[in-house]
Amino acid sequence: MDDCIFCKIAKGSIPCNKIYEDGELLAFHDLNPQAPLHFLVIPKKHIPNVMELESADAPLLGRLLHKAQELAAGLGCAETGARFVINCKADGGQTVDHLHCHVLGGRALGWPPG
């Protein structure tokens, strides 16, 4: 979508602190980290949120979660773990209308998140 900030980041028209990229996914550090490690993994395909996934998107979402796990492990969270968060719509705390997974780690995270 032309007005989506994550689509612009995925296309390279807005820079990011990239961790990983392939033909379908992009991972980059969050601009406002909430933990010592905080990055996002997004599909390059514009999907507004989890509630708008189609059955054909299942393999992409599986790849996204697997890549998030792989990157978290590679960035030091293999032993102690991490939090994987997908916010959905306004009540779920989603602020950018493009499906994305936050990965937070590097410290103990409390519950509820606040």
Residue frames as qw, qx, qy, qz and C-alpha x, y, z in Angstrom:
[[0.000, 0.888, 0.460, 0.000, 0.00, 0.00, 0.00],
 [0.408, 0.638, -0.009, 0.653, 1.27, 3.44, -0.87],
 [0.247, -0.768, 0.157, -0.569, 0.66, 5.02, 2.55],
 [0.906, -0.413, -0.095, 0.012, 1.85, 2.11, 4.73],
 [0.135, -0.864, 0.484, -0.036, 5.12, 2.87, 6.52],
 [0.680, -0.301, 0.664, 0.079, 6.09, -0.82, 6.72],
 [0.771, 0.527, 0.332, 0.131, 5.46, -1.27, 2.99],
 [0.271, 0.933, -0.210, 0.113, 7.76, 1.71, 2.38],
 [0.424, -0.663, 0.617, -0.004, 10.41, 0.17, 4.65],
 [0.813, 0.056, 0.574, 0.072, 10.04, -3.18, 2.85],
 [0.656, 0.713, 0.185, 0.165, 10.50, -1.45, -0.52],
 [0.681, -0.068, -0.010, 0.729, 13.60, 0.37, 0.74],
 [0.134, 0.721, 0.204, 0.648, 12.19, 3.88, 0.40],
 [0.441, -0.808, 0.188, -0.344, 12.47, 4.38, 4.19],
 [0.424, 0.438, -0.743, 0.276, 15.70, 3.16, 5.81],
 [0.822, -0.510, 0.002, -0.255, 15.78, 0.73, 8.72],
 [0.178, -0.613, 0.761, -0.112, 18.36, -1.02, 10.85],
 [0.858, 0.168, -0.331, -0.355, 17.98, -4.30, 8.98],
 [0.568, -0.421, 0.695, -0.127, 18.67, -7.67, 10.58],
 [0.427, 0.059, 0.875, 0.220, 17.39, -9.97, 7.83],
 [0.529, 0.498, -0.024, -0.687, 15.73, -9.82, 4.43],
 [0.350, 0.039, 0.869, 0.349, 14.56, -12.28, 1.81],
 [0.074, -0.218, -0.612, -0.757, 11.91, -12.19, -0.91],
 [0.411, -0.573, -0.637, -0.311, 9.00, -12.46, 1.56],
 [0.589, -0.714, -0.327, 0.191, 10.21, -11.19, 4.94],
 [0.292, 0.642, -0.262, 0.658, 12.09, -8.29, 6.49],
 [0.661, -0.602, -0.366, 0.258, 13.39, -8.03, 10.06],
 [0.295, 0.584, -0.156, 0.740, 14.68, -4.81, 11.59],
 [0.319, -0.195, -0.602, 0.706, 15.38, -3.25, 14.98],
 [0.122, -0.832, -0.540, -0.042, 12.52, -1.31, 16.60],
 [0.238, 0.621, -0.056, 0.745, 13.02, 2.47, 16.69],
 [0.408, -0.591, 0.266, -0.643, 11.64, 2.63, 20.25],
 [0.569, 0.069, -0.814, 0.096, 13.00, -0.53, 21.92],
 [0.656, -0.565, 0.032, -0.500, 11.20, -1.80, 24.99],
 [0.911, -0.347, 0.190, 0.117, 13.91, -4.35, 25.88],
 [0.344, -0.622, 0.530, 0.462, 17.66, -4.72, 25.22],
 [0.136, -0.007, 0.821, 0.554, 16.70, -6.75, 22.14],
 [0.436, 0.569, 0.500, -0.485, 13.60, -5.55, 20.29],
 [0.000, 0.227, -0.632, -0.741, 13.08, -6.19, 16.62],
 [0.676, 0.373, 0.252, -0.584, 10.19, -6.62, 14.21],
 [0.255, -0.028, 0.862, 0.436, 9.60, -9.23, 11.55],
 [0.506, 0.489, 0.178, -0.688, 7.18, -8.24, 8.80],
 [0.645, 0.338, 0.629, 0.271, 5.90, -9.87, 5.65],
 [0.134, -0.178, 0.339, 0.914, 6.64, -7.81, 2.56],
 [0.151, -0.463, -0.728, -0.482, 3.11, -8.57, 1.43],
 [0.232, -0.232, 0.246, -0.912, 0.70, -6.03, 2.90],
 [0.464, -0.442, -0.765, -0.075, -1.59, -7.82, 5.34],
 [0.212, -0.709, 0.043, -0.672, -3.27, -5.28, 7.65],
 [0.409, -0.461, 0.596, -0.515, -3.56, -7.54, 10.72],
 [0.141, -0.099, 0.982, -0.081, -4.08, -11.11, 11.96],
 [0.497, 0.404, 0.589, -0.494, -7.85, -10.81, 11.57],
 [0.582, 0.670, -0.105, -0.450, -7.37, -10.34, 7.82],
 [0.197, -0.383, 0.869, 0.245, -5.19, -13.39, 7.19],
 [0.816, 0.252, -0.207, -0.478, -6.40, -15.71, 4.47],
 [0.942, -0.172, 0.288, 0.011, -5.79, -19.45, 4.44],
 [0.773, 0.544, -0.057, 0.321, -3.27, -18.92, 1.65],
 [0.038, 0.841, -0.356, 0.406, -1.21, -16.77, 4.07],
 [0.871, -0.475, 0.100, -0.075, -0.64, -19.66, 6.51],
 [0.880, 0.112, -0.038, 0.460, 2.74, -20.71, 5.05],
 [0.275, 0.673, -0.124, 0.676, 3.93, -17.08, 5.11],
 [0.508, -0.730, 0.156, -0.430, 2.92, -16.64, 8.75],
 [0.957, -0.254, 0.039, 0.132, 4.66, -19.92, 9.60],
 [0.698, 0.374, -0.083, 0.605, 7.85, -18.70, 7.90],
 [0.057, -0.780, 0.120, -0.612, 7.56, -15.36, 9.72],
 [0.722, -0.632, 0.151, -0.238, 7.35, -17.02, 13.15],
 [0.947, -0.047, 0.033, 0.316, 10.12, -19.48, 12.36],
 [0.504, 0.557, -0.099, 0.653, 12.39, -16.67, 11.14],
 [0.322, -0.794, 0.140, -0.496, 11.58, -14.64, 14.28],
 [0.889, -0.440, 0.122, -0.004, 12.57, -17.64, 16.43],
 [0.855, 0.222, 0.011, 0.469, 15.73, -18.25, 14.42],
 [0.255, 0.700, -0.120, 0.656, 16.81, -14.59, 14.63],
 [0.551, -0.743, 0.135, -0.356, 16.03, -14.37, 18.37],
 [0.944, -0.255, 0.084, 0.193, 18.16, -17.44, 19.00],
 [0.712, 0.382, 0.008, 0.589, 20.99, -16.04, 16.89],
 [0.050, 0.723, -0.110, 0.680, 20.85, -12.73, 18.75],
 [0.130, 0.330, -0.701, 0.619, 21.32, -14.34, 22.17],
 [0.608, -0.216, 0.239, -0.725, 17.89, -15.50, 23.34],
 [0.666, 0.095, -0.712, -0.203, 18.30, -19.25, 22.77],
 [0.382, -0.032, -0.811, 0.442, 18.94, -20.05, 26.44],
 [0.020, 0.208, 0.543, -0.813, 16.83, -17.47, 28.27],
 [0.216, 0.607, 0.764, 0.042, 13.96, -17.00, 25.82],
 [0.016, -0.004, 0.187, 0.982, 12.10, -14.05, 24.33],
 [0.378, 0.516, 0.575, -0.510, 8.61, -12.66, 23.93],
 [0.116, 0.147, 0.686, 0.703, 6.91, -12.86, 20.53],
 [0.208, 0.539, 0.506, -0.640, 4.00, -10.41, 20.19],
 [0.082, 0.290, 0.618, 0.726, 1.55, -9.81, 17.36],
 [0.182, 0.379, 0.423, -0.803, -0.81, -6.95, 18.22],
 [0.118, 0.377, 0.791, 0.467, -4.11, -6.79, 16.33],
 [0.090, -0.740, -0.448, -0.494, -6.20, -3.67, 15.69],
 [0.092, -0.690, 0.185, -0.694, -6.71, -0.76, 18.10],
 [0.752, -0.558, 0.102, -0.335, -7.85, -2.72, 21.16],
 [0.965, -0.067, -0.035, 0.249, -4.93, -5.11, 20.70],
 [0.435, -0.748, 0.194, 0.461, -2.41, -2.25, 20.67],
 [0.656, 0.277, 0.434, 0.552, -1.58, -2.32, 16.95],
 [0.048, -0.783, -0.038, 0.619, -0.23, 1.08, 15.84],
 [0.140, 0.451, -0.598, -0.647, 0.88, 0.26, 12.29],
 [0.808, 0.267, 0.294, -0.435, -1.74, -1.42, 10.09],
 [0.634, 0.491, -0.588, -0.106, 0.65, -3.98, 8.61],
 [0.947, -0.303, -0.103, -0.032, 1.02, -7.40, 10.23],
 [0.345, 0.644, -0.566, 0.382, 4.23, -7.58, 12.25],
 [0.849, -0.389, -0.335, 0.128, 5.73, -9.62, 15.05],
 [0.123, -0.848, 0.401, -0.323, 7.65, -7.90, 17.85],
 [0.868, -0.072, -0.411, 0.270, 10.46, -9.95, 19.36],
 [0.222, -0.840, 0.282, -0.408, 11.67, -8.76, 22.76],
 [0.921, -0.178, -0.270, 0.219, 14.47, -10.27, 24.80],
 [0.449, 0.476, -0.362, 0.664, 17.64, -9.66, 26.72],
 [0.145, -0.247, 0.560, -0.777, 15.92, -9.26, 30.11],
 [0.020, 0.347, 0.913, -0.212, 13.15, -10.84, 32.16],
 [0.242, -0.250, -0.328, -0.878, 9.76, -9.60, 30.97],
 [0.233, 0.102, 0.717, -0.649, 6.86, -9.28, 33.40],
 [0.233, -0.352, -0.752, -0.506, 3.19, -10.17, 32.96],
 [0.545, 0.718, 0.422, 0.098, 0.84, -8.54, 32.37],
 [0.586, 0.260, 0.143, 0.754, 2.80, -6.32, 30.00],
 [0.199, -0.363, -0.263, 0.872, 1.12, -3.14, 31.23]]
